Amino acid sequence: MNHRLHVALIAATSGLGGLLVGCGTKSDVSLTGNTPAQYSHVWVTVQAVWVNTSGTAGPDDGGWEKFSLSTPSTVDLVAENGGNLGSIASGLRVRAGTYSQVRLIPVDATAPLASSAQNAGALYNFEADYVDSSGTTQQLPLELLNPDQGIGIPTSIKIPIGNVGVGLGHGGTGTSTTTGGLGSTSGTTGNPFGTTTGTTSALTSTTTGSTTSTTPNNSLAAALDGTVNLVPFTFATNSSGILWSAHATAAYDLSIAGGISGQLSLTNITTSTSGLPNIRVSAQTLSADGSRWVVVSSTAVLSDGSFLLYPLATNSSTTSPLTYDVVIHGPDIATIIVKGVWVPRPSSSNSVTSTSSSSTTLATPSRTYTVPTTTTTTTTPSANTNANVNAVSIGTLTPRRAAANTAPTNYTANISTAPGAPLPAGAVVNFYQTLGGQTEVPYVIESSPIDPFNQVLFYPQALSLGTVDSGTWSTNGTVTMVSAAPKEGAGTYLVAASSPGFSDGPLSLKVSVSPPKSGTATVVVPALTLESGATAGSLAAAVVATTPGKYDQGQLLLSHDGALVATASLDAVLTQGTGGIVTVPGLPTGTPDAVYYATVRAWKSTDPGSVQRQWYPQVIDLRTSTSGTIALTVN
């Protein structure tokens, strides 16, 4: 499974009240971000928040409590980095209980520009900005996968019982009337890759009544990880785009979450075009099988050299709190690994125990509420401004250059795949190194999503040629560093892929370069096997174009919870004009996550800029079947 990808949502528990017994207290919802250094802005716009007591419920299953924002809210993941929180909504009320899933409903880049995105300076509701090699700022739309179905985030949120009789909604709303759940609106907007069309969800409801409550808000959290969710790709001839493939891990209760902070001395460290140093920090824990370290949280080092990993899970033990190993890495520095950082639970924790859920709650009908949103102002990332985070510090560290001033500090690596053995479309390639010692296992040093249509890394991954500095954190905050080559050798890395629904790749491949230590090295990454309990299945898609000849090239994309799972070419069926059957093999089936939705990209080969996107509401449910069918009309 892909342990590296994760989504974070900050939602105050006190406002999510109501699926089980009694009314809950108010909730505030925020996002925190994590993006590669080359991006100056990554705008995300959200129009609704859903919650469900079932962690495996698909968007069309029952039991959803739906909160539609009165106006969409936009957050810049670059500005909301390092523990800073960008507000999405406040004062939500979800009935008391234990929730296992949060779902964000985004506003697609093709929809009419939300006022919050316009006020932020964005051209699209979902957008990535960066400065190219010529110094020109590029503002590109982020392509979403079936945005109407949202981005699912596993969690375990306990909502306490609030004041009896407190209504659902915000600021005194008392009762609600659901008016059909999801509706749809269509939008067409020009973009650098052509004109795109699609439908976006429209949640509606009416509310009446008034109440007041003095119960304080609590918080929950996680983070949108742009380092692996931002997926650049190429298609047609010299055309490119960026896909948002939202792989989620968990949402956290901020009242019991911890953090790890630190400071780097950036003397002689080069910054990127965005003004940030090209250095990242991750908190890692051992995988379930103990074979490798996996990333649970990642953040960028800010312009002043500070960083904050937040939120992080904690436990209730005061004598044996959860520990994390911290990896500080970048292509031009010697990697730093700080082992055994204790992250205790905040002493001011106000966590509560809620009533237990029962199996009958899954039959609760979906409910829709409209709530106000909170506007936000974003600035260039700098030191963390979230004063509520009580983080453990690992002190001030000085990164070493990866090589002498006259020698190259890094090289680049890319991948290929064996004929007939592609990686899953949603795969991420991880580069590992291992400290010396018999009991040591590999750490993730760098990660990169693959171009799903070309089975390579869009940007070859830059890898440090340096040795590794490592030390163990002590409770007095000191770390004594030792420099040594990793087991693989300086500049040598283990390479393994990971992807949702599949087992992690074996830790047997290595990549390195020979003197003069320059150029791009290539490693052949084998196909992944399905995770335990899954069975290989397939989808047969009957594709028909309403206007034969309008398109002659295209791609079918299958997603789960907003994350890319598989792709298939539509060129043959679009070229022949009469349509045909496209088969997608090798899908994970037979598991609770085997619920998929389809998105189509189509264009004319003589005009790749005419690309159109279309997504479909039909669920492809392979939880109990190894084969499925769907009819796709391409407009």
Summary of the structure (lengths in Angstrom):
residues: 635
radius of gyration: 23.9
end to end distance: 35.4
largest distance: 74.3
contacts: 2428
relative contact order: 0.15
helix: 5%
strand: 48%
